[in-house]
Amino acid sequence: MKNLYSNPSWEENHGAGQILRYAFLALMVACWAVLAVAASHWLDSDGVSYVNIATACMHGDWQAAINRYWSPGYPVLFSFWLRLFKPSAHNEIGAVRWFDLLSLIGALVSFEWLMRTVMKSLEKRTAPSGEGALSPGSFQALGYVLFFWVTCYLTPPRVNPPDIFVFIALLLAATISLRIAEGAEHWLNYVALGVVLGLGYLAKAAMFPLSFVFFGTTALAVRNRRMVPRLAAALLAFLLVSGPFLLALSRKQGHPSFGSTGAINYAIAVDYVNPSGYWLGRTPGNGTPIHPVRELMDAPPVYEYAMPKGGTLPLWLHHGYWYDGVRPHFILKRQINVIHIGLDAYFKYLVVPLSPLLTGILVLVLFEDSFLAFGRRFLKEVVLWGPAVAGLAMYALVHVEPRFLSGFVILLWAAACLSLRMPPWAKGKTVSRGIAIAVVALLGLQIALAVGHKAARLASGKPFTAPETAAMLKQEGVGAGDKVCYLGDPIADDAWALLARVQIVCNVASSNEGLPPDMSGFWAAGPARMAEIIHAFEEAGAKAVVATDVPTVEAKGWVRAGDTNHYVFRVGR
């Protein structure tokens, strides 16, 4: 019987199929462009820190890329992007978003390589009788719509490109591992695996432990003597790519290290260390800060963090500096609570929105003669599900965000597709085709709603906060390089400072350590106390104070930035 997966129309994509595919890809890129433009004036503090490092690299300060918390891969690449296009301060965030878009196109190319590799594997797994799981058309439709969904919901062109780079690294590494497991055991494939994983680590520290999971699952899948020297070559390639950064970072920290990101985030999640950066070591057992922020006042708490010099928000850019001395430790009860929160996040971010796809896969599994047979086949695809499960478990121990999950979702889907089998009766094709159509329709509706919402936001012409606030600072005589203070949460809102080229050096914090800044203490302090706080800001070198949602009764001296909820107070006037 003719093998479904050997159909040349799949690989060559002639005729109507080719036109449909190109139209879908064009639609995908167009939707990414809408999402990119919608976020062209918004950037979170992570993104601001990466741009600060990239700008320093662009001006020749490559040491800025050796950061304990932020990985060097993205800022180094983005520095060349900045050098090439030379965007103005007003357009700098837009340059980030177009770089996001280009990164997603790279992820699409990587995904298509994975798709072709999985198709060849499906061809080998299809029984001579014609027993198979999905028709090529159904497989292609499900794959593309799932990829479209994750790039609109989990890693859209508004997240930090390092997460997109990790997505690319996961897709490429899984593809190479699958090819090796299928018999392509050439030395170059192992070297390529090591290089890809090394580059993935340079994009984000989380890829360091995951790289060894890839090495381990590849070894489990191959299991022959030839694999040992080849795997050693892969490890050597990994070390050659990642080694210079590992050595530089370890030298900077004074001990072997692949980064402080995991330790800091673990201390925040499990040990309840202050997540906002101004950790003062008041909770016993977590260590003592070597470089604590300077407490200017205690009622309400006012903190200053101008040193080390440099960056839009030194509190966040030099994260490792402020948390130097933290000692994370295991607490069973809290760890269980963090895992519970992580599992709840997976249910919220993946199970609920992807229920159409999960239901479709479950229906196909139920058509099989044995659920256990599906499970046994799934376990054999360890090169795909192994890194995905390890990654999900790793994040569940600390902190889960949607932007971490795209690669894991795709790998689990690929493993499931390789494990499915359906009886060769005629209705099998009809069932798989019907399921594919239903899943495409339901996930497509979610995508349409997400993109449509952003398009409506653009069409409404509502002002963006960051540009208007930056313009108001300039109007008030605050120029590039000046220091400002912020009445609000600078970690959640500092893009305006990046555009204005100013440095946020102090802010009012919450009276409850670990909670976001609470401005009620400032506005309720009374005129005399408020004047003292403003004077403390001036002593810290601030030329202006930026605040959100200034009460009308206290608005004397505050100038609103256009139609936004930001206000500017010129210090010393």
PyMOL commands that set and color helices and strands:
alter all, ss='L'
color gray80, all
select helices_A, chain A and resi 4-6+8-12+15-38+45-58+62-65+73-85+89-125+136-153+161-181+187-203+207-222+227-253+261-270+314-317+319-322+332-351+355-366+371-380+382-396+402-404+406-419+426-460+465-475+495-500+520-523+527-539+552-554
alter helices_A, ss='H'
color red, helices_A
select strands_A, chain A and resi 294-298+301-304+483-487+503-508+542-548+558-560+566-570
alter strands_A, ss='S'
color yellow, strands_A
deselect
rebuild
show_as cartoon
